Amino acid sequence: MSRRTHLLALAAILLLAVNLRPAAVSVGPVLADLRPGGTGLGMGAGAAGLLTSLPVIAFAVVGSSAPWLARRFGVHRVTLVGLLAVTVGLVARSLAGGTPTFLLLSLVALGGMALANVLLPSLVKLHFPDRVGRVTALYTTLLAVGLTLALTLTVPISSSLGSWRWGLAAWGLLAVAAMIPWLPMLVHDRSIEPAPRIGFLEVLRTPIALAMVGFFGCQSLQAYVVFGWFPTVWRDAGYTAAQAGALVGVVAATSIPLSLWAPAALARTSRPALLVLGIMACYPIGYAGLLVAPYDLAILWAVLVGVGSACFPLVLVLINLRSRTPAGTATLSSVTQSLGYLLAATGPYAIGLLHDRTGGWTVPLWTLIAVNVPQLLLALYAVRPVFVEDQLRRR
């Protein structure tokens, strides 16, 4: 592959990464405007709850089809179609006049996001097989950047342009720019999988896939809870809504430099268990701190929880490190993310239910601390030098 082609592929992957979180998180900051009493759609509580669950539905249903689609139509074509769906869905939903249309177009955008998200690890394996850790570090950093920008800029954009519709449409316009480098890559599209086919169910039966699903699910569960409930945790501790939102921004921002460092470090270290243990330990320490001093040391706990959230880029690089081929990477990614997000979907609901039943945050926070026990055990297995293709051959 020529240097020009390498640079084009890298630019395409990195621009794609920036656009794979705004579809899921940009609506949260303006959700109050969509509800009754706001300036938007008069969205009821049931519809709002469905809206917050759509990312999980998209990953579980659409994401699981990504390897098959890439085999059938080519990985670059499917990725571009995913980006097109993100663009159309985000821009069109900003024009929606009613809740059903808004939900449908949100699902279009999130479905496109799910397709591209599942294919990203296999794209890295396909184009940069000798630099998996380094390229994964770059794209996971930009995933975190896109997440942080969507959380922090949607409201200012909406306010400056006079409507929540502009705040949501802006992220669709950003996705247009990400489509440009994928266009010349369509000329010589590539399949991610030669024969024999590596099937979803076959991979699911391997120990490494089960460990990856559990590891991914536990860390995603915590991420959903942090971004969904921690603004309320800090508001209940005495902070204003703006201050609580800023603290969640600290969590997201802390993960940016770690996303750049952690995947490459994991790929080259001879003691991966120590690296994973060090990062994961920050989650329960941050939760315990919130039990003891939720107000006075809130920034410290936000930073520690942000360090713990670096488990996400570790899981993504492990998808590549635990597979030998782009085909294995694509299917392992599909299994890990689609089923892992289904597991994660239980988190926000369960934590909210515990909060309602107990009238406080003590039991929910202890529950989050407990989640780190199975997560650590699964992660320690996942960092061992085993490969999904080898486990498939032994079956």
N, C-alpha and C positions, 0 to 999 in steps of 0.2 A: 504494500500500500504506500503511495507517494506521501510526501510530507504535506502537500496541499490537501489530500484526501483525509489524512489524519486530523489536520486542523479543522477541516469542515465537520468531520464527525464529532470532534470534541466540542466545537461551538454549538452544534445541533443538540448534543446531549445536555450541555450546561444550560442553554436557553430553555430547553424542555423542562429541566428540573425547577427553574424559577417559577414555572407556571403550574406546577402540580399540587399546590396547596391553596392558593386563593379561591378556587372553586369550592373548597370545603369550608374554609374559615371566614371568608369575607362577609358572609351574611350575618354572622354572629354579632358583630359590633352594631349593626343597624336593625337587629331583629325587633327591637321595641317599636321601630317605625312601621313595621309590617303588621303589628298586632293592633287590636282595637284600641282606639285612642291615639294612635300614631297618624302619620300622614300618608300611609300606604294602603295595604290590601285588606285591613281588618282581619288578619289571619287568626283563627281560633287556636286554642291551646292544643287541640289534637293535631291540627295541621302543623303547628310549630314543632311539636314533638316528632312528627313524621319527618319534617325537614331536617332536624338534627340527626335522624337515623339514616337518611339517604346515603351519606358517604359509606356507611357500613354495608348497606344493601348493594350499592354499586360495586364495591370491592368484592363482595362475596359472589355476586351473580355475573357481572360483566368481567371482572378481573380474572375469574377462572376460565373464561373463554379465550383469553389473550394468546396462549401458546398455540391453540388450534388455528386461530385466525392468522397468526404469523406464519404458520406452516402453509396455510392455504393460499394466502395472498402476498406474503412477504413482510418481513419485520418492519422495514422502513415505511411501506405503504400503510400498515396498520397503525404505526406510531403517528403518522401524519393525519390519518383519519381521526385518531384520538384527540390530537391537538385541534383539528377542525371542529370536533364536537364540543370541546371546551370553549372555543371561541364563540361558536354559534349559540351554545347554551347560555353562556354568561351574558352576552350582549342582548339576546332575545328575552331573557328573563327579566332584565332591567326594564323592558317595555311592557311586561305582562300587566294585564288589567284585572286579573283575578287570581285567587289562590290556586285552583287546580292547574292553570297554565304555568304559574310560577313554579309549582312543584315538579311538573313534567319537564320543564326546561332545565330546572336544577338537576334532575336526574340525567338529562342528556349531557350536561357539562361534567357531572361527576362520573358518568360512565366513560366518557373520553379520558378523564383523569385516571380512572382505574386501569384502563387498557394500557396507557403509556407508563403508568407507575409500575405495573407488573413486568413490562418489557424492559425497563431501564437496566436492571442487572444483566440481562442477556445481551443487551446492546453493548454494554461495557466489555463483557467477555468476548463478544464478536469482534469488536474493533480494537480493543486494548488488552489482549490476553496476558501480556507481560507487565501491565501496569494497573492491575485491577484495584489494588489498595489506593493508589494515588488518585485515579480518576473517580473512584467511589467517594473518596474524601472530598473532592471538588464538587461533585454533584449533590452529595448530602448537605454540604455547606450551603449550596444555593437553594436546596429544599427548605432549609431553616431560614434563609434570607427571605424567600417568598412567603413563608408562613408569617414571619415577623412583620414584613411590609403590609401584608393583608390585614393583620390584626391592628396595626398602628395607624395606617393611612386611610382606611376605608371611611372612617368618620370625618377626618379633615377634608378629604376630597368631596364627600357628600355636603359638608357644611359650606365649603368654598364655592361649589357650583350650584348649591341651592336645593339638592334633592338626593335622597338615598339611591335613586336610580343611577345617577352619575357615579356614585361611589362603587356600585357593583359593576357597571359597564366598563369602568376603567381597566379592570383585570381582564376582560375579554379583549380589549384593544391591545393589551400587552401580549396576549397569546398570539395575536397576528404576527408580531415580530418573530416569535419563536418558530413559526411555520416556515420562514424563508429558507434557512439552511437545509431543511429536509427536502425541499423541491428537487435540487440537483441529485440528491441521493436516491431518488426514485428510478433513475435511468438504469442503474445496475443493482436492483434490489436483490436481497439475499434471503435465503431461507435459514431459519435458526436451527433446523433439525434435519439431518439426513436420516435415511432408514437405518435401523429400526426405530419406530416411534417410541417415545418415552411418555407413558400415559400418566394422567393425574392420579388415578386410583392406585396404580402400581407404586408410584412415588410415595403416596400417602401411607402405604403399609411399611415403609422403611423407618427404622428407629431415628435416623437423623431428621427426617421430615417431621415426625411427631415432636421431636425436641424443638425444632425450629418453629413449628406452629405454636407450641406452648410458650416459648421464649418471646416470640413476636406478639402473641396475644396478651401476655402479662404486661409487657412494656407499653403496648398500645392502649390497654385498659387504663393504665396510670396516666398516660398522656391525655386521653379523653376526659378523665376525671379532673386533672389539673386545669385544663383549659375550659372545662365546662363548669366546675364547681368552686375552684379556688378564688375567683373574684368574690363569690359569696362568703367564703371562709374569711377572707380579709375584711370584707365589709362588716361581717358579724363581729370581728375583732376590734372594730372602731375606725377603720379607714373609710374615706369617701369612695364613691363609685369610680371617680377618675383615678384616685390613688391605687385602688384595688386593681384596676385595669393596667396601670403602669407596672405594678408588681408582677402581673402575669406576663407583661412585656419583658421584664427582667428575666423571667424563666426562659422565654423564647430566645432572647438575645444571648443569654449565656451559652446556649447550645450551638451558636454559630461558630465560634473559634474551635470548639471541641469537635464539631462535625468535620472541620478541616483536618484536624490532627488525628482523631481516634481511629478511623478506618485504616489509614496508612500505617499507623502504629501497630494495630492488630495484625495486619498482613505481614509485617516484618519481624514482630517480636517472637522470641523463643519461649516466652512465658505468658501466653495469652490469658491464662486463668487469673493471674495477678492483675492484669490490666482490667479485665471484666469485673473482678471483685472490687477493685478500687473505685470504678465508676458507679457500679450498682450500689455500693454502700452509702453513697450520698443521698439516695432516695429515702431510706428509712431514717437516716439522721435528720434530713429536712423535715420529714413528717413528725418525728419526735420533738423537734424544735417547735413546730407549730402547736403541739400539745402543751408545751411548757411556757413559751413566750411568743404567742402569735402576733403581738403588736410591736413590742420593743425591738425584736431582732428579725423583723419580717424580711428585710432585704437579704440578710444572711441565709435564711431558709429558702428564699426564692432562688438564690444563686445555687445552693446545694441541690434543690430539686431540678434546676436547669442542668447541672452537671449529670445528675442521674438520667435525664432525658437523652443523653448521648448514647444510651443503649440502642436507640433507633438506628443511627448510622452503623453501629456495630452489627446489628442483625442484617442490615442490607449487604454489608461486605461479606458476612458469613454465608449468605446465599451463593455468592460467587466462590468463596473459599471451600465450600463443602460440595462443589460440583466440578466436574472436569471439562464439560462441554457446554457450548451455548444452549443446546437442547436441554441438558440437565438443569442448567441455570434457569431457563424459562419456566420449566415445569415446577421445579422446587420453589421458585418465586411465586408462581400461581398458587400452589398449595399453601405455602407459608402465609401469604398475605390474605388470600380469600378466607381461609379458615381462621387465621389469627385475628382478623378484623371482626369476624362473627363472635369470637370469644370476647374480644374487647368491648363489643356492644353491650355486654351485661354490666359493665362497670359503672357508667354514669347512673343508670337506673337503680342498681343495687345500692350505690352510695347515697343517692337521693332518698331512697326508701329508708335506709338506716338513719339518715339525718332526721327524717320526719318522725320515725318511731321513737328515737331517743331524745329528740329535741336539742341536739348539739352535735359537735364534730369530733368528740372523743372516740366513740365507737367507729365511725367511718375512717378516721386516721389510723387507728389500730388495725383496721381491716386492710388498709393500704400497706402498712408495714408487713403484715402477714403475707401479702401477695408476693413480696420479694423473696420469700423462702423457696417456693417452687420455681420462680424465675431464675434464681441463682443456680439451683440444681440442674435445670434444663440448659442454662447457658454454659455451665462447666462441661456438660456433655457435648454441646454444639461446637465448642472451640477445640475439641479433639480432632486430630487429622484423619477424619473419616470422610468418605465421598458417597454421594447418593448413587452414582452409577455402579460403584463396587458393591453396595448393599443390594442393588437390584440384581446383579449377576449372581449373588449368593442365594437368591430366593428360589 
